[in-house]
Amino acid sequence: MLFWTIIKVSFKSLQANKLRTFLAMLGIIIGVGAVISMLALGAGAKNQVMERITAMGTNLLVVSPGGDRRGGVRAGSRESLTIKDAQEIRDTIDGIAAISPLVRGREQVTYFNENVNTTITGTASTYLEIRNFEMEKGRGFTVMEEDHTSRVAILGANTAELLFKNQNPLGERIRIKNINFKVIGVLKEKGDQGWFNPDEIVVVPYPVAMKQLFGQPHLDEIDIKANTDADLTQVEEDVTALLRKRHRIMEDAENDFHVRNQAEIIDMASTFTRTFTILLGGIAGISLVVGGIGIMNIMLVTVTERTREIGVRKAIGAKDRDILRQFLLEAILISAIGGILGIVFGFTVAYAIKQFTEYQTVIETFSIMLALTVSASVGIFFGFYPAFRAAKLDPIAALRYE
């Protein structure tokens, strides 16, 4: 039989029982749609994570007290970082654009009858630049205000909304631990980072935070922004060597601090999102296999019902390969059409997720090509056995079949 003749006959056979054909396609439609939407969800999650990491700052190093984690516990002292450490890093290490000591803690913040429990972040004037913050209104504090332990505060977007509603907070005074702070600025909204919400903070100069709010001589963190042309790994090594020397750590001893490189954070996030995407795709792929089994079952029923037809075709000269091609092509058509409809279904689900939830979805060309390839492969794999059985039917026995 000519190839186009086989296609025409296959289409007519599928149209002869539309409900059965649709039910055979349904598993593929759901499977392909699930693969498309799940991979889109995984790609969207990766983009969101990368956006959040970038929002934290670029060319970033974060030095925190305590050594590397062992068994979930960070080794070393939690009070190992000092202002002198930050000053020495600033004055000694090449390739640093900005540096900020940091202390933080949660406190109740009040404005008349309004109050909110939020994170108080004591930093240097360079902190906003390092962490890519932008001002919605007002200004940041100056080096002079920092040095003179001025009681000035910058509010995160959510904190300002909770305390002041629709009022202008600039120039107003808030109270933290019964100490008045003058509001000089409000930060632009950044969005929840997942592990930390930068919109729910109050930023104050670190000297006033250390002396008057928290009463601690040590730092909780040192944030470092490297120059754009600097080798971030080299800066990290220089900072590590300097702090080991300052803290008089023996050559074979563990650090009492930990330096996180933004590249490490990105690598960890990429590994996590890649695993997440593969897991989602694998779960969705199971439904494709189920759809393939559905095609095989229905094609086996079809072969049984069309036994006499197969016998007639063989009796008038059709070869085994012609019967094999026809039934295999029917299975491929079912899976291919189901794959195309599944892509439309997947697009719809991905769009709905993006519109009605807080999650991003990104449909990549790779996922579409993968879905089409897998759906066609499913048709070939699960359609071959029914087609082979049809091709091997004995024409005499087939003609006698009732």
N, C-alpha and C positions, 0 to 999 in steps of 0.2 A: 504493500500500500504506500502511496505517496505521503510524504510528511504532512502536507496541508490537508489531505483527505483525512488523515488520522486526527488532526486538530479539529476539523469540522465534526467528525463522528464523536469525538470526546466531548465537545461543547454540547452537542445534541443529547448525549447520554446524561450529562450533568443537569441540563435543563428539563429532562424528562421527570426528574424527581427533585424539585427545587428545595423542599423541606429537608430531605436527607442531605443534600449538598450543603445547605446552610448549616445544619447541625455539625457536619464534618468540618466546615470552615470555622465554626464558633470557637473551638479550642485554640486554633491558630490565631484567630483575631485577638482573643484574650491574652494568649501567650506573647505575641508580638507587641501588643499594646502595653503589657506589663513590662517587657524588656525596655521598650522606648521610654516609658514614664519613669521607671526605676533608675535607668542610666541617666536620664535627664535630672532626676532628683539628686543623684550622686554627684554629677558635674556641677549642679547648682550649689550643693553643699561645699564643694571644693572652692568655688568662687567666693562664697560667703566667708569661709575661713580665711582665704588669702586677703580679702578686703579688710577683715578685722585685724589681721596681723599687720598689714600695711598701715591701717589707721593708728596702730600703736606707735608708729614711728618707723623711719627708714634708716638703714645703716646703724642699727641699734645694738648696743651691748647693755645687759642688765647684770649688775653685780649684787648678789644677795648674801647675807651671812649664813654660815653653816656650810659644811662640805658637801660632796656628792651624796646622793641618796643611796642607802643600803637597806634593802628589805623594807622599803617604804618610809624609812626614817633618815632624816638628813643629819649627817655626822658633823661634829664641830660645834663651836659656840654660836649661839644665836645673837651674841652681842659683839661680834668680831669687827664690825665696820664702824669707822669714826669719820668725823668731818675732816680730820687731818689726812685720812686715806684719800678722800675725794679731792682735797686740795693738792696733794702730791701727784695724783693721776693727772689732774689738769695742768700742773706746772711742768711735768716731766715727760709725759708720753706724747710722741708726735702723732699727727693724723686725727686729732680730736677736734671736732667743730664746737661741741657744747657738752657740758656735764652738769648734773644736778643731784645733790644729796636728796634723800627722800625718807620721810617718816610718815606713818599712817596709822589711823585707828578710828574706830566708830564712836561717835558722840552724838548726843541730842543737840540739835540746833533749833533755836526758837526765834520767832519774830512776833511780838505781841502774843496773840492767842494761837498762832500757828506754830507747829513744831514738827520736826522730822528727824529720825535717826538715820544718819548717813555717814559716809566715809570722809574723814578729815585728812587731807593730803598736804603735808608740809614739804615744800620744795624750794628750789632756787628760782630766780626769775627766768632762767633758761628752760624750765620744764615744759612750758607750752610749746616752744619751738621743737624740743626733742620729741615730744609725743604727738606732734602734728595737730595741736588744738588751734582753733580759730575763735576769735571773739565775735559774739553776737552783738554785744554792746559794751561800752566802757573800755577798760584797758587792763593790762597785766600790771603786776607790781614791779617797781624798779629795784636796782641793786641797792640804792640808798635806803629804800623802805625795808629791804631785806636785812641790811647791815644794822639798821636802827631798831630792829625788832618791832616794826610797825604792825599794828593790829588791823590789817586790811585783808579782804577776802574776795575771791572770785568764785562764783557759783556755777555748778553744772546746770544744764538746761532744765532737767527734771526737778532739781532742788529749788531752783528759782521759781518754777511754776507752782510747786507745792507750798512754798513759803509766802509768795507774793501774789499768786493768782494772776490777775491782769494788771497789777501795779508795776510801776517802774522801780526796780530795786536799787538803782544806782544812788549812792549817797545815804541809803538807809543803814541802820545798824542791827545786826543780828547778834545773838548771844550763844556762845559755846562755853560750857562749864562756867557759867556766870561771868564770862569776860566778853565785853563788847567788841565787835569787829565791824569796820566800815566796809560795805559792799562797793567795790570799785569796778567790777566787770561781771559779765555773764558769758559763758562759753556757748558756742554753736553746738547744736545737737549732733552727737556722733553715732548713737545707736548702741544697744547692748552688745558687748563683746563676747557674751556667753559666760566667761569666767569672771568678768568684771564689767560694771556699767559705768563708763566715764561721764554719763549725764547725771549721775547721782553722787556728786562729790562736792566738797568745799575745799578750794586750794588757798593755802595761807603760806607766808614765808616760813621756811623750816626753823629758823632760830626761835620764833615765837611758839611754834608747835612743840619743839623739843623742851623749851624751858617752862612755858606757862600752861600748855595743854596736857602733854604726856609725861613731863618730868623725866626724860630719858636722855643719857649722854651719847647713846649709840644710834646708828642709822639702820633703817629697815631695808634700804636699797640705795644703790648708786646707778643712775641712768646716764649712759654715755652715747652721744651721737658722733659717729666718725665722719670725716670728710668724705665727699662722694668719690674722690679718687684714691681713698685710702684702702689698704688691704685689711679687711675686717678681721681676718684670722690672725694677721700679724699684730694688730692692735690688741686683740684678745690675749695673745701670748705675752705681749709687753705688760699689760695690766696684771696678768697672773703672776709674772715674774716679780713685778714691783711689790704687789701685796704680800707675796710669800716672803720677800726680803723684809718688808716693814713689820710683818707679824712674826718674824724670826722662826719660820717653819723649817724644820730640819729637812735635808734633802730627800729622805725616804719617808717623810711624814705626809699625811693627807692634808689638803687645803682646809682651812676653817672658813672658807667662802666659796661661792660658786659663781662662775661667769657664764651667762647664757648669750649665745650669739644668735642674732635674728635668723641667720641662715639655718641654724640647727632647728629653730622653732618651725621654720617653713618646711624643712625636710620631714620633721615629725608629723606636721599637719598633712603633708602630701601623702605620707605613708598611711596615715589613718584614713584619709578620704578615699585613697585608692582601694584599701581593704574594704571600706564601707560600700563603695561602688561595685566591687566584684561580688560582695555578699548579696547586695540587692539584685544585681544582674543574675546571679546564680539561682536565687529564689524564684525570680521571674522566669528563668530558663526552664525550671521544672514544669511550669504550666505549658510550655511549648512541647515538651516531651509527652505530657498528658494529651495535648492536642494531636500529636503524631500518632499516638496509640488509638485515639478516636478515629483518625483517618483510616488506619489499618483495619480496624474492626468493621467500619462501614464499607470499605472496599471489599473485604472478605464476604460480607453479606451480598454486596452487588455481584460479585463473581458467582456466588451460588444462584442468585436469581436469574442471571443471564447465561446460565450453563448451556441452554439450547441455542441461544444466539451465537455463543462461541463455537458450538458444534457445527452450525450452519456455515459460519464464516470459514471454518477449517475445511468443510466439505467442498466449498466452491473455490478453494485454492489459497486461503490465508495461511501464512506460515506462523510458526511459534513466535518468531521475533515480532511479527505484526501485531499479534494479540498482546505480547509483552509491552510493546511500545504504547499501544492504545491505553491499556489500564494504568501503566506507569505515568503516562502523560495526564490522565485524568487526576491521579493523585497529586502530581506536580501543579496542575492548574488549580486544584482546590487549595493547596498550601500557598501558591503564589498570590491568588486573588485574596485569600485570607490574610496573607502578609501585608498586602497593600491596604486593605481595610483596617488591619491591625495598626499600621503606621498612623492612619487618620485617627483611630481610637486613642493611640498613645499620645499624639499631639494634643488631643482634646483633654485627656486626663492631666497631662503636664501643664497645660494652660490653666486648667481649673485649680490645680495645686498652687500655681503662682498667683492666681487672682484672689483666691479665697483663704489662703494660709500665709504664714510669715516666711515660708520656705521659698527659695529661688529654684527655678528649673532651667536648665540649659540643654537644648536638644542639639547634639553634635552630628555631623555627617557620618562619622564613624558608627554611631549607634544605629542609624538608619540602614547603612550598608550591612552591618552585622545582622540586624533583624531580617532583612531580605535574604541574605545568604543562608542564615540558619533555617528560615521557613522553607526555602527551596530544598535545602538538604534534608529537612524533616520529611518533605513530600517524597523525595527519592528513597530515603532510608526506609520509611514505614510503608511506602507504596510498592516497594519492590517485591515483597513476599506475596501479597495478593496477586500482583501482575504475573509473577512467576507461576503461581498455582493455576491461574487462568490459561497461561501459555502451554502448560503441560497437561491440560485436560485431554483425555482420549476423545476424538471426534465422534466415534461410534457410541460410546457411553454417554457423551453429552447430548447426542440427538435422541437417545432413549429417555433422557432425564425428564421427569414430570414435575 
